[in-house]
Amino acid sequence: MIDWLSAHWTEVLGFATGALCVVLAGLRNVWTYPLGIANNLVFIALFGATGLYAAAVLQLVYLGFGVHGWVHWVRGVERDRGYISRTPVRQWPWLIGAGVVGTAAVWWVLTAFTDSQFALADAATTSASLVAQYLLNRKRIENWLVWIAVDIAFAALAFAAGLWITATLYLLFIGICAVSWRAWRKTEGIAALRSDSSEPSDSSEPSEPVRV
């Protein structure tokens, strides 16, 4: 057992910190960010050693996104534990466009300058993960649906690369994300009911728009 742990310690540590990080995000706990940064450092070493170069670089980018999210959840409107928002319809074309352009750019870099065996899949999951992380940083409820799609792809990619522990972690992530999505929807519904009940029934004044 000790020999096995010595040989797979990066995957085990990545498994533990990654799972706890996602659970804390689902609970809207700001400690998800420092723990997530620690998880990034572990996966940089793991993915770089197995040839998943875009996934390794993704962890570096996550460090920046981690700081971005940490600041928002501490100082922004997102600091309210009960705050949850929806992604404005007008932002979706930009987010999808950013994902497509990012996938194309990373794919070209991987095929031109590396020996990556999973260039397209690596590039697509990298770009989609950044979109999902941005949505999480702003507490947009749709982040969980994007993460579920990303985790399904990452699980398949990890299995193909022979990273069985990491693949299992991503399967666990899918379940956590599904539970978190349902929990956020429940919290959103409770907040909406409270908002409706607090409005005077005879008021003719229009309500203020919800900040997103």
N, C-alpha and C positions, 0 to 999 in steps of 0.2 A: 504493500500500500504506500509506504514511504517513497519507494523508488518510483512508483507511478505518479505520485504527487510532485516529485522532483522533476519529472520529465514533462509534466503538463501543468505546472503551476501557473503559467500565464493564462491558460484557458480557464482554469478553476477560479483564479482571482477575477478574471474578466466576467465569468459567469456570475459570481457573487455580487460584485459591485454593479454590474449591469442590471441584474434583476432588481436589486434594491433601489437603484436609480429610477427605474421605470415605475416601481411601486410608489415611490415618493412623488413622482410627477403626477401619477393618477390621484394622489391624495392632495395635490396642489401645495406640496411642502417645498419651500425654497431650498432646503438642503439637497434636493435633487441635483442642483448645479455643482456644488463643490465635489459631491460624490461622482457626478458625471465626468468632471474633469479628471479625476483619478482614474476612472474607467477608460477615458481616452488614452491616457499614457500607457496603460496595460495593452490596449488593442493596437497601438502604434507598433509596439514590439512584436506582437503576435502576427498581425497582417503583413508587416514588412518582411518577416522571416518566411512567410508562405507564398509570397508573390502576388498578394492582393494589394497592389500598389495604390490604386485609387482609394480603396477602403482605408489604407494607412494614412494617406494624405487627408482623407475625410476627417479622421480623428483630430488632426491639427486644426482644420477649419472649425471643428466642433469646439475647440478651446475658445475661439473667438465668439462663436455663438453662445457658448456657456456663459461668458462674461456679459454678453448682450442680454441674455435671458435673466441672469442673476440681477443685473441692474434694474430691469423692468419689474421683476417680482419683488424687489426691495423698495424701489422708489416710485415706480409708475402706478397706474391704475390697477395693474395686475397684482399689486401687493395685497389686495383684499382677497382673502381665502375664498370668499363666495363669488368672486367675479369670474364670469365665463362669457365669452363673446362668440359671435358668428363671423365668418369671413365674408366681407361684402362681395356681392356678385361681380362688381366691376374689377375686383382684384384677381379673380380666377384666371382670366386670360393671361395676365402678367405672370402669375405663378406657374401656369402650365408652360408658357413660353420660356420662362427661365429654366424650367426642368428639361425641356427639349433641347434648348441651346447648350445647357450645361452637359447633358448627355453626349451630344455631338462633339463638343470640345474635348471632354475627358476621353471619349472613345478614340479620337484622333491622336491624342497624346499617348495613350496606352499602346495603340497599334504601331505608332511611328517610333517610339523611343523606348519601349519596354518589351519584355517577352511574356507579358501577361497571357494566361490561358483563357481568361474569362473577360476579355476587354469590354464587350458590349454590356454584359450583365453587371460588371463592376461599375461601369460608367453610369448606367441607368439608376442603380441603387444609390450611388453616391449623390447624384443630382436630386433624386426624390427624397432622400434623407435630409438634405439641406432645406428643402421646401417644408417637410414635416417639422423640422426643428424650429424654423421660423414661426410656423403656426403655433407650436407649443409655447414658444417664448411670449407670444401675444395672447396666450390662453384662448386660442381659437379651437372650438370643440372638434372641428373637422380634422385636427392634427392626428387624432387616433385612427381615423379611417385610412389616412395616408400611411401612418406607421404600420398598420396591419398589412397593407399591400407590400410595403418595403420589407417587413420582417419575413413574409412568405418567400419573397425573392432571395433575401439574405440566407434563409435556412437552406434553400435549394443550392445556393452558391457555396455555402460552407460544407454541405454534404459532398458536393462535387470536388471540393478542395481537400477532403479528408479530415476536416475539423469537426469531429463528431460532437464534442462537448459544446462548441460554439453553435453548431446547428441546433442542438437541443435547447440551448439558451434562447435562440430566436423563436423556436416553437413555443417556449414558455412566454416569451414576449407577446406573441400573438394573443394568448389567453389573457395576459395582464392588460393589454391594450383594449381588448373587447370589454373586459370588466370595467376599465376606466372610462371608456366611451359611454357605457350605460350609466355609470355613477355621475359623470358630468352632465348627461342629459337629465338625470333626476334632479340634480342641484339646480340646473337651469330652469326646470319646470317649477320647482319650489320658489325660486326667486321671482319668476313671472307671476305666480299666484299671489305672492306677497305684494308685488308691485301693483297688481290689479286691485287688491283689497284695500290698499292705502290711498287710492285715488277717490276723491269725492264723487259720489254717484251722480250728483246734479251739476257737476262742473262743466261748463261749456268751453273752458280753456283747453287748447291742444296740449298734449303731454310732450315733454322734451324728448328728443330722439335718443335712443340708446347709444352710448359711446362705444365704438368698436375700434 
